[in-house]
Amino acid sequence: MYDLHNDPLEMKNLALNRNKYGDIIQMMNGKLNALIEHEVGEDIGQMLPAVDGTDWKLSPSIKIIRL
């Protein structure tokens, strides 16, 4: 997460300061998760590229991956 006005070269990642930007990070993460849910549905790795011999399905023991 960058302040493109004051940091156009994206040198300082604001997401590293969770004390100051935690609310914005959580809001953006929620929006991203909602978009994934809407566009992908259950995210079990089906959008990853096929590679010979690779099974991208998530383990059933992993229920939710969230920030």
N, C-alpha and C positions, 0 to 999 in steps of 0.2 A: 504494500500500500504506500503510495508515494504522493507527495504534494507537488504536482507537476508545475504549478505556478512558481513556487520558490525553489524547487529542485528538479528542473527539467531533464537533467541527466540521470535521474533516479539513483542517486548515490546513497540516500538515507531511507531505509525501509522503516516506515512509521509503525508497521505491524509488530515490530519488535518491542515497542513500548505499550504493553498491554494495560499498564496502570492508567495511561492517558487515553488510549484509543480502544480499550476493551469493548465498550458499547458499540462502537462503529464496526469493529471486527466481527462481533457476534451478529450484528444486523446483516452485514454483508455475507457472512457464512450462511445465515438463514435463507437469504435470497438465493444464494447459489444452490443450496440443498433443495429448495422449492423448484428451481429451474431444472435441476437434474431429475427430480421426481416427475415433473411435468413432461420433460422431453425424452427421458430414458426409461422411466419407470423403476422397477426394482434394479438397483445397480449391482449386478453380480459379475461384472467384468465383461459383459457381452459386447461392449463398445471397443474393447482393446483389439489390436490387430492380431490376426491369426498367424501363428508361427508354428512350424512343424513340431509336433510332439508337445506343445504347450497347452495346458488346460488353465485358462484364466478365471475359472469359476472360484468365487470366494468360498472359504470353508463355512459349513453350516454353523460352526461354533462362533463365527463373527456375525453378530446380529446387527449392530449399528456402528458405523464409523462416522464420528462427528468430531468437530473441534471442541 
